[in-house]
Amino acid sequence: MTRLPERNLDVLRTIAVSCVLFDHVFDPLTRQIGFMPLWRLGRVGVLLFFVHTSLVLMASLERLGTSGNSTWKWTRAFYIRRAFRIYPLAIATILALLVFHIPAFFVNRGAYPPYIPPSTKVIVTNVALAQNLFYQPDLMGPLWSLPVEVQMYVVLPLLYLLARRSWPALLTALGVAIVLGLAVQFSSLPLIGRFTMFVFAPCFVSGVIAYRFCLTRTTRHGTPLRAARRIILPAWTWPLAIAVAIVVFVLCQATPWHLERTWPFCLLLGVFIPSIAELPESWITRSAATVAKYSYGIYLCHVPLLWFCTIKLYGQPFVIQALVFATLLVLVPFAAYHLIESPAIKLGVKLAHGSMRGTKSPINVSTAPAP
């Protein structure tokens, strides 16, 4: 099986969730940190998730797709596992928003607008993670990225097959993704705005490109032949490479109306990942692995926790609010993972394994989705 630089990817995922968290914590207080607007810092975090997700899921598809089963069987298993990985905690978060009447966004330096009960259509589309397809608002800011990810899941098995086939096939897919992204970004065709997932398709293909670089060559019978010769730079350059990619992102001056300017950042990252040696094990990589494990819960839970600490604890000293927020930011994602995410993952794996009876390949349950 193709081996990915897991410790590097844990660091990448930790940086991604930290960017989003930093954006949402400080955005009500300031719109700019140095030379970067906070909006762009949060977007960097989400794009890192997109590239990371597509790369990791390529390896997951490889484990499922080399089991001797038909394409439909391992594709169905992939969809089952993804559904049970991403939906349960998202639905639980949405229920918490509704029960506690938590508004969607911060305004006016930490204040929240009055809570307005959402319509049934808004609730249903958010639960289905399809609000972009129906022009419905997000019940919470971070929920905007989940429909994009879920809808890209549909084509990831095809991208996997193209990546396994040849470079020309994969580069053709990249060209199609760019054309579709530009069409959604700039076309005035009716209903074209529903398909926002295509604007981010080149970001996901960037992760597939990284997988192609990492791909272990095999014989016709699946026997490992050789790993791709991809290592160019030493491990210590990994944080520097991420910083260089972020500088490129800033220089491209991406805006909500020019999201195509984020594509060079993702493509550069897709080239960097397989070109740098894996970090040695250390307390840093072990800490990053822990944060990465709970990152989905951090991504979904931090906005309700901010609401609790700034609204329900309004009038308390700032130090108290900060300490409560930091404590809950550890406890709530931990509980969410062990009470919701982990049982759902195991159930998804069990159902997926049942749909692939006779498989000889192990099914890895550790793959986490990018929010």
C-alpha positions as CSV (number, residue, x, y, z in Angstrom):
1,M,0.0,0.0,0.0
2,T,1.1,3.6,-0.7
3,R,2.5,5.1,2.5
4,L,1.7,8.7,3.3
5,P,3.8,11.1,5.4
6,E,1.4,10.8,8.3
7,R,3.3,12.9,10.8
8,N,3.6,15.7,8.3
9,L,-0.2,15.4,7.6
10,D,-1.0,15.6,11.3
11,V,1.0,18.8,11.5
12,L,-0.9,20.1,8.4
13,R,-4.3,19.3,9.9
14,T,-3.3,20.9,13.2
15,I,-2.3,24.1,11.4
16,A,-5.5,24.0,9.5
17,V,-7.8,23.8,12.5
18,S,-5.7,26.4,14.3
19,C,-6.1,28.9,11.4
20,V,-9.9,28.5,11.5
21,L,-10.0,28.8,15.3
22,F,-7.8,31.9,15.3
23,D,-10.0,33.5,12.6
24,H,-13.3,32.9,14.5
25,V,-11.9,33.8,17.9
26,F,-10.3,37.1,16.9
27,D,-12.4,38.2,13.9
28,P,-15.0,39.9,16.2
29,L,-12.2,42.0,17.7
30,T,-10.1,42.8,14.6
31,R,-10.3,42.2,10.9
32,Q,-6.6,42.2,10.2
33,I,-3.5,40.4,11.6
34,G,-0.4,42.0,10.2
35,F,-0.5,41.7,6.4
36,M,-3.3,39.1,6.3
37,P,-7.0,39.8,6.7
38,L,-8.5,37.2,9.1
39,W,-10.9,36.1,6.4
40,R,-8.0,34.8,4.4
41,L,-6.5,33.1,7.4
42,G,-9.7,31.1,8.0
43,R,-9.9,30.3,4.3
44,V,-6.3,29.0,4.4
45,G,-7.3,26.6,7.1
46,V,-10.3,25.2,5.2
47,L,-8.2,24.8,2.0
48,L,-5.6,22.9,3.9
49,F,-8.4,20.6,5.1
50,F,-9.6,20.1,1.5
51,V,-6.1,19.1,0.2
52,H,-5.5,16.9,3.2
53,T,-8.8,15.2,2.9
54,S,-8.5,14.3,-0.7
55,L,-5.0,12.9,-0.2
56,V,-5.9,10.8,2.8
57,L,-9.1,9.5,1.2
58,M,-7.1,8.4,-1.9
59,A,-5.1,6.1,0.4
60,S,-8.4,4.9,2.0
61,L,-9.8,4.1,-1.4
62,E,-6.6,2.3,-2.3
63,R,-7.2,0.0,0.7
64,L,-10.7,-0.6,-0.3
65,G,-10.1,-0.9,-4.1
66,T,-7.4,-3.4,-4.0
67,S,-9.5,-6.1,-2.2
68,G,-10.6,-7.9,-5.3
69,N,-14.1,-6.6,-5.1
70,S,-16.0,-4.9,-7.9
71,T,-15.7,-1.1,-8.4
72,W,-19.2,-0.7,-7.2
73,K,-18.6,-2.6,-4.0
74,W,-15.6,-0.7,-2.8
75,T,-17.2,2.6,-3.9
76,R,-20.3,1.8,-2.0
77,A,-18.2,1.0,1.1
78,F,-16.4,4.3,0.7
79,Y,-19.7,6.2,0.6
80,I,-21.0,4.4,3.7
81,R,-17.9,5.1,5.7
82,R,-17.9,8.8,4.7
83,A,-21.5,9.2,5.6
84,F,-21.1,7.7,9.1
85,R,-17.9,9.8,9.6
86,I,-19.1,13.2,8.7
87,Y,-22.9,13.3,9.3
88,P,-23.4,12.2,13.0
89,L,-21.4,15.0,14.6
90,A,-22.7,17.6,12.1
91,I,-26.3,16.7,12.9
92,A,-25.6,16.7,16.7
93,T,-24.1,20.2,16.4
94,I,-27.1,21.4,14.4
95,L,-29.4,20.0,17.1
96,A,-27.4,21.9,19.7
97,L,-27.8,25.1,17.7
98,L,-31.5,24.7,17.6
99,V,-32.0,23.7,21.2
100,F,-29.9,26.5,22.7
101,H,-31.0,29.1,20.1
102,I,-27.4,29.9,19.0
103,P,-27.2,32.5,16.2
104,A,-25.1,31.8,13.2
105,F,-22.5,34.6,13.3
106,F,-20.7,37.1,15.5
107,V,-21.2,40.8,14.9
108,N,-20.1,44.0,16.5
109,R,-17.0,42.8,18.4
110,G,-18.4,39.7,19.9
111,A,-22.1,40.5,20.2
112,Y,-24.6,38.2,18.6
113,P,-27.7,39.2,16.6
114,P,-31.1,38.1,18.0
115,Y,-31.9,34.5,17.4
116,I,-34.4,34.0,14.6
117,P,-35.8,30.4,14.4
118,P,-34.9,28.9,11.0
119,S,-37.5,27.6,8.6
120,T,-38.0,23.9,8.1
121,K,-36.3,24.1,4.7
122,V,-33.2,25.7,6.2
123,I,-33.0,23.0,8.9
124,V,-33.5,20.1,6.4
125,T,-30.9,21.4,3.9
126,N,-28.4,21.9,6.7
127,V,-28.9,18.5,8.1
128,A,-28.5,17.0,4.7
129,L,-25.4,19.2,4.2
130,A,-26.9,20.4,0.9
131,Q,-27.7,24.1,1.7
132,N,-25.6,25.4,-1.2
133,L,-27.7,23.4,-3.7
134,F,-30.9,25.1,-2.5
135,Y,-29.6,28.6,-1.8
136,Q,-30.2,28.2,1.9
137,P,-28.2,29.9,4.7
138,D,-25.9,28.1,7.0
139,L,-27.1,27.6,10.5
140,M,-23.5,28.1,11.6
141,G,-20.6,29.7,9.8
142,P,-18.3,26.6,9.7
143,L,-21.1,24.5,8.1
144,W,-20.5,26.1,4.7
145,S,-17.5,23.8,4.0
146,L,-19.2,20.5,4.7
147,P,-21.5,20.4,1.7
148,V,-18.5,21.1,-0.6
149,E,-16.7,18.2,1.0
150,V,-19.7,15.8,0.9
151,Q,-20.4,16.7,-2.8
152,M,-16.8,16.1,-3.7
153,Y,-17.0,12.7,-2.2
154,V,-19.1,11.7,-5.1
155,V,-16.3,12.1,-7.6
156,L,-13.3,11.0,-5.4
157,P,-13.6,7.3,-6.5
158,L,-13.4,8.5,-10.1
159,L,-10.4,10.7,-9.3
160,Y,-8.8,7.7,-7.6
161,L,-9.1,5.6,-10.7
162,L,-7.7,8.3,-12.9
163,A,-4.8,8.8,-10.5
164,R,-4.0,5.1,-10.6
165,R,-4.3,5.1,-14.4
166,S,-1.8,7.7,-15.6
167,W,-0.6,11.3,-15.2
168,P,-2.3,12.4,-18.4
169,A,-5.7,11.2,-17.1
170,L,-5.2,13.0,-13.8
171,L,-4.1,16.2,-15.5
172,T,-7.1,16.1,-17.7
173,A,-9.2,15.8,-14.6
174,L,-7.4,18.9,-13.2
175,G,-8.2,20.8,-16.5
176,V,-11.9,19.8,-16.3
177,A,-12.0,20.9,-12.6
178,I,-10.5,24.3,-13.5
179,V,-13.0,24.8,-16.4
180,L,-15.9,23.9,-14.1
181,G,-14.6,26.1,-11.4
182,L,-14.2,29.1,-13.7
183,A,-17.7,28.5,-15.1
184,V,-19.3,28.6,-11.7
185,Q,-17.2,31.6,-10.6
186,F,-17.9,33.8,-13.6
187,S,-20.8,32.4,-15.6
188,S,-24.2,33.9,-15.4
189,L,-26.0,30.8,-16.5
190,P,-29.2,30.0,-14.5
191,L,-28.8,27.9,-11.4
192,I,-25.0,27.8,-11.9
193,G,-24.5,29.3,-8.4
194,R,-25.8,26.2,-6.8
195,F,-22.7,24.2,-7.8
196,T,-20.2,26.0,-5.5
197,M,-18.4,22.7,-5.0
198,F,-16.8,23.0,-8.4
199,V,-15.0,26.3,-7.4
200,F,-13.1,24.1,-4.9
201,A,-12.6,21.1,-7.2
202,P,-9.0,22.1,-8.1
203,C,-8.2,22.1,-4.4
204,F,-9.3,18.5,-4.0
205,V,-7.6,17.5,-7.2
206,S,-4.4,19.0,-5.7
207,G,-4.6,16.4,-3.0
208,V,-5.0,13.7,-5.6
209,I,-1.9,15.0,-7.4
210,A,0.0,14.6,-4.1
211,Y,-1.3,11.0,-3.9
212,R,-0.1,10.3,-7.5
213,F,3.4,11.5,-6.5
214,C,3.3,9.2,-3.5
215,L,1.8,6.2,-5.3
216,T,3.5,2.9,-4.8
217,R,3.9,1.1,-8.2
218,T,2.7,-2.5,-8.3
219,T,2.7,-5.4,-10.7
220,R,-0.4,-6.5,-12.5
221,H,-1.2,-8.8,-9.6
222,G,-0.9,-6.1,-7.0
223,T,2.6,-7.0,-5.7
224,P,4.5,-3.9,-4.6
225,L,7.1,-3.1,-7.2
226,R,8.6,0.2,-5.9
227,A,7.6,3.4,-4.1
228,A,7.6,6.6,-6.0
229,R,10.9,8.5,-5.7
230,R,9.5,11.7,-4.4
231,I,11.7,12.9,-1.5
232,I,13.6,16.0,-2.4
233,L,13.8,18.2,0.7
234,P,14.6,17.3,4.4
235,A,11.9,17.0,7.0
236,W,12.8,20.3,8.8
237,T,11.6,22.2,5.7
238,W,8.0,21.1,6.1
239,P,6.8,24.1,8.3
240,L,8.8,26.4,6.0
241,A,7.0,24.9,2.9
242,I,3.6,25.6,4.5
243,A,4.7,29.1,5.2
244,V,5.8,29.6,1.6
245,A,2.5,28.3,0.3
246,I,0.6,30.7,2.6
247,V,2.7,33.6,1.3
248,V,1.7,32.6,-2.2
249,F,-1.9,32.5,-1.1
250,V,-1.6,36.1,0.3
251,L,0.1,37.3,-2.9
252,C,-2.7,35.9,-5.0
253,Q,-5.1,38.3,-3.2
254,A,-8.0,35.9,-3.1
255,T,-11.5,37.3,-2.4
256,P,-14.9,35.8,-2.1
257,W,-15.4,36.9,-5.7
258,H,-12.1,35.5,-7.0
259,L,-11.8,32.2,-5.3
260,E,-9.9,30.9,-8.4
261,R,-6.9,32.7,-6.9
262,T,-6.7,30.1,-4.2
263,W,-5.9,27.3,-6.6
264,P,-2.1,28.0,-6.9
265,F,-1.9,27.7,-3.1
266,C,-3.5,24.3,-3.2
267,L,-1.5,23.1,-6.2
268,L,1.7,24.2,-4.6
269,L,0.8,22.3,-1.4
270,G,0.0,19.2,-3.5
271,V,3.5,19.3,-4.9
272,F,5.2,20.1,-1.5
273,I,3.6,17.2,0.4
274,P,5.3,14.3,-1.5
275,S,8.5,16.3,-1.9
276,I,9.5,16.6,1.8
277,A,10.7,13.8,4.1
278,E,8.5,12.8,7.0
279,L,9.1,14.5,10.3
280,P,10.7,12.3,13.0
281,E,8.6,11.3,15.9
282,S,8.7,13.9,18.7
283,W,6.4,15.5,21.2
284,I,5.4,18.0,18.5
285,T,4.2,15.3,16.1
286,R,2.6,13.4,18.9
287,S,0.7,16.5,20.0
288,A,-0.2,17.2,16.4
289,A,-1.6,13.7,16.1
290,T,-3.8,14.3,19.1
291,V,-5.1,17.6,17.8
292,A,-5.7,16.1,14.4
293,K,-7.7,13.3,16.0
294,Y,-10.2,15.7,17.6
295,S,-10.0,18.4,14.9
296,Y,-13.4,17.7,13.5
297,G,-15.0,18.3,16.9
298,I,-12.9,21.4,17.4
299,Y,-14.1,22.7,14.0
300,L,-17.8,22.2,14.7
301,C,-17.9,22.9,18.4
302,H,-15.8,26.1,18.8
303,V,-18.5,28.5,17.6
304,P,-21.2,27.3,20.1
305,L,-18.5,27.4,22.8
306,L,-17.6,31.0,21.8
307,W,-21.3,31.9,22.0
308,F,-21.5,30.4,25.5
309,C,-18.5,32.1,26.8
310,T,-19.2,35.6,25.3
311,I,-23.0,35.7,25.8
312,K,-23.9,33.4,28.7
313,L,-20.8,34.5,30.6
314,Y,-21.3,38.1,29.6
315,G,-20.1,40.4,32.4
316,Q,-17.6,37.9,33.7
317,P,-13.9,38.9,33.7
318,F,-12.2,38.3,30.4
319,V,-9.8,35.8,32.1
320,I,-12.7,33.7,33.3
321,Q,-14.2,33.7,29.9
322,A,-10.9,32.7,28.3
323,L,-10.2,29.9,30.8
324,V,-13.7,28.5,30.4
325,F,-13.5,28.6,26.6
326,A,-10.0,26.9,26.7
327,T,-11.3,24.2,29.0
328,L,-14.4,23.5,27.1
329,L,-12.5,23.5,23.8
330,V,-10.6,20.5,25.2
331,L,-13.5,18.7,27.0
332,V,-16.3,19.0,24.4
333,P,-14.4,17.7,21.3
334,F,-13.0,14.9,23.5
335,A,-16.5,13.9,24.6
336,A,-17.9,14.4,21.1
337,Y,-15.3,12.1,19.6
338,H,-15.8,9.3,22.1
339,L,-19.5,9.5,22.4
340,I,-20.5,10.3,18.8
341,E,-17.7,10.2,16.3
342,S,-15.9,7.0,17.3
343,P,-19.1,4.8,17.7
344,A,-20.3,6.2,14.3
345,I,-17.0,5.4,12.7
346,K,-17.1,1.8,14.0
347,L,-20.7,1.4,12.8
348,G,-19.8,2.7,9.4
349,V,-16.9,0.4,9.1
350,K,-19.0,-2.6,10.1
351,L,-21.7,-1.7,7.5
352,A,-19.0,-1.1,4.9
353,H,-17.3,-4.4,5.6
354,G,-20.6,-6.1,5.4
355,S,-21.1,-4.7,1.9
356,M,-17.6,-6.1,0.9
357,R,-17.9,-9.7,2.1
358,G,-14.9,-11.7,1.2
359,T,-12.5,-8.8,1.2
360,K,-9.0,-9.7,2.3
361,S,-7.8,-6.1,2.8
362,P,-8.0,-4.5,6.3
363,I,-10.3,-1.6,6.6
364,N,-8.6,1.3,8.3
365,V,-10.9,3.2,10.6
366,S,-8.7,6.1,11.5
367,T,-9.2,8.3,8.5
368,A,-10.8,11.6,9.6
369,P,-12.6,14.0,7.3
370,A,-11.7,17.6,6.7
371,P,-14.5,20.0,7.8
